[in-house]
Amino acid sequence: MNKLKRIAALGGVVLLLGIYVITFISALSGSPAAQALFRASLGCTILVPVVCYAFLMAIKMAAPSKSPVIDTIIFDVGNVLCDFPWTEYAKNMDISDEAKEFILENIIDHPLYAECDVGLMPFEEIVEEFCAIGPQYAKEIRELIENMYTCVAPYPYTEPWLSELKSKGYRLYILSNWSLHAYEKLKENGVFSFEDHMDGATWSFREHCRKPDKEIYERLLKNYGIDRERAVFIDDSEKNVRAARRIGIRSILFTDIGEAKEKLRALGVR
């Protein structure tokens, strides 16, 4: 673009000089058309810069704008860095068919899980509320809620992927909805050892808010000085991805590692 501007500017100068030379020669010639030529040349002197400026602006608007280079990658954890097959876990519990059916229909997707993530209620109190949904299956419900974290495991690609990105100079962060109970157990068991690769982590139980709330995204950016225009967010939830895009963070909806890497490359991530 700068080279084009220089060429256009040089062409404009040459054209204007030519007009002035013609004007001067015409004025000295004393020909009947000299006055008309002089007026025409003055008009061109005004018009040419205006036309050149409009031309350059049109080129600038038509040219694709370059997005800032990405230097930061933000990861969700569940189903991105770790497998979390909680529905399968519930299906495979060693409990009666009746209890299992009740759990799958009434517990597995209950809004109370959001309270676990936000971390404002004591875990035991949340467990009691879950049990109150089906008192006849309280024992089975408690077993599910207290031990569901045991089905979480990092994917084989997680450590190598993060290590590779880190070696290339990218800043890596976590933004994930998680309960304190599960987090502590998984840290203790070494499941979340990949957190050592990260430059920082924003967990919902610490911030007392969760995705897709705008607040938790803004806190991540503010706490770690992240430039949203230079960041990309990877999450397996469409609503979480949309929320990030709404505040100006480029985002990738995660389906599998291969597609995620392709989309990162398309954004310029090496």
N, C-alpha and C positions, 0 to 999 in steps of 0.2 A: 504493500500500500504506500509506503514512504517513497519507494522508487517511482511509482506511478505519479505521485504528487510532484516530485521533482521534475519529471519529464513534462507534465502538464504545465507547471509553473514556467519552465524554460520556453515551452512553446508559446505560452501567453505573452511572455516578454518579447520574443521575436516578432510575434504578430502585432503587438502594440507599437514596437519600434518601426515596423513596416508601415503601419497606418500613419504614424507621425511623419515619416519620410515622405510618404505620398502627399500628405497634407501640406508639408512645407514646399515641396516641388510644385504642387498645384497652385498654391498661393502666389508663388513667384512667377508662374507662367503667364499670368494675366489673361488666361483664356476665359471665355464667357461662362464656362462650367466651373470655374475655380471656386466661386462662393458656395455652390451646391455641394461640390466635393468636400469642401472644408467642413460644412455642416454635417455631411454624412460621416466623415472621419471622426468628428467629435462624438457623434452618436455611437459609433462603433467602439470608441475609446471607453465609453461608459458601459456599453452592452457586453463587450467581450469578457471583462472580469466577472460580471454577474453570471453569464452563461457558464464560464469555467468553474465558478464556485458551485453552481447548481449541479453541474456534471459530476464534480468530485463528491458532493454530498450524496448523489444518487448511487454512485459506485460504493461508497462507504456503507449505505443502508442495505444495499443488495448483497454485500459480502457477508459470509457467515461470521458471526462474532466468536472469538475464541474464549472458551471457558477457562477459568483459572486452573492451573495444574493441581491435581489432587496430591496432598501430602499426608492425609489422615484417613484411616479406615475404621469405622465404628461397627462392632459386631453385636448382634443378639446372640444369646447362648443356646437356648432350647431349640432343637431342630436346625441349628446352623453350625454350632461348634460341638454340640452334644446331642446324642440321641435321647429323646424323652418320650418313649411310647407308653404314656400313662393309661390310655384306654386298653391297650394290650395287657398291661400289667393287671388292670382290674379284671379283665376277662380270664386271666390265668390264675387268679387267686384260688386257694384251696378252701372254698366255702360252698355252701349250698347253692343250687341253681336259683332258688328264690331270692336269696340275699344278693347274688351276683346281678340278677335282673333288676332288682331295686336300685342297686348302686349305679348301674349303667344308665338307668332311666332318670334317676333323681339326684345323683351325687356328682358324677364325673364331670359335668359341665356347670356346676352350680356357681352362681355369682359370689358365693362366700370365698372362693379362691382368690378373688381380687383383694379381699381383706387380708388374706395371708401375705400377698405380695406387698401391700402398702405398709404392713408392719405396725399398725396402730393398736391392734388388739393382741393381748397375750395369746400365744399359740394354743394353750390348753383351753382357753375360752372359745376359740374358734372350733376346736375339736368337739367341744360339748355342743356347740350350735349345730354342727354337722350331724352329730349323733341324735339330736332332738328332731331332725327331719324324719328319721325312721327309727324310733326307739327299739322296735323289735329286732333291728339289725345293728344295734349300737356297737357291739363287739367287732363286727366285720367292718363297719364304717371307720371305727377308730384305727383298726389295723391298716386300712387303706391310707388314711390321711397321714398317719405317723410314719409309714414306711414306703410311701410312694417314691421318695427320692432314690430308693435302691435300684430303680430301673434306669437311672440316668448314667450315661457313659459317653466319654468323648469319642468322636469319630476317628478312625485311623488317620485321616488326612489332617486333623486339626493341628497337632504340634508341628508337622513339617510345613504346613501352609503358613502358619503364623511366624515360624522361624525364618522362612524365606522372605516374607514381606518385611520383617524386622531387619534382616540383613541388607535389604535394599534401601533402608532409611525411612520407611513409612512409620508414622505414629499410629499406634494401635490402641483402641479403647473398647470397653464393653458398655453396652446400654441394654439392661435386661430386667424383666419382671421376675422376681424370685422372692421366696419367703426366707426369713432369717433361719428358721428351723432347718430347711433343706440346705441352705447355703453352708451353714456350720457343719452339718453332717458330711457334705460333699467335699469341703475343704479338708476336714479331718481325715477323710478316706483317700485323699489325693486325687479325686476325680477332677477337681478344678485346678490342677497344677498348671494348666495352660495360662492361667491368670498371670503367671510370672513373666510372660512375654509382653504383657500389656503395659502401656504408659499410664493407664488409669482405668477405673471402672465406676460406673454409676449403676447402683442396684436399687430397685424400687423400695426394698425394705428399709434402706438407709435414708432415702429421700422422702419417704412417706407419700409418694405419688407414683404413678405407673404409666407406661405407654398404653394408649396413644395420647395421654394428656400432654399438651404443649409444654407445660412447666418442666417436666423431667428432661426433655430435649434441651430446653434453654439452660437448665442447670448444668448439664454436661458441657455445653459449649462454654459457659461462663467459668465453671470451676477449673477447666483445663486450658482455657485460652484458645479454643479451637475456632478457626476461621471456617464458617459454614460453607463458604464458596469453594473451599479447598478440601472438603470432606465428602466421603461417601458412606452411606449407612446400609447395612445388609441385615434383613429380617425376613422371617418366613411368613409374617402376617401382613396381609394387604392393608389393613387399617393402620398398622404401625408405619408402614412404608409411606402411605398417603400423608400421614401426620407429619412425617419428617420432610416430605416434599413441600408441604404447605409453608414451612418456615425456612425454605431455601436450601435444604440439604439434599443433594443428589442421592438417590436411593435405589437399591436393587432388591427385588422380591426374590428371596432364595427358594430354589426348588431342588437344586443339586450342585455339587462342587464344580462340575465341569461347566455348567451354564454360568455360574457365578464368576468363574475365572474369565470366561469369554466376555461377560459384561464389564468386568473390571478393565480388561485390555481395551475394550471399546472406549472406555473413559480415560485411557492413557496410563493406567496402572501397569507397571512393568511386571 
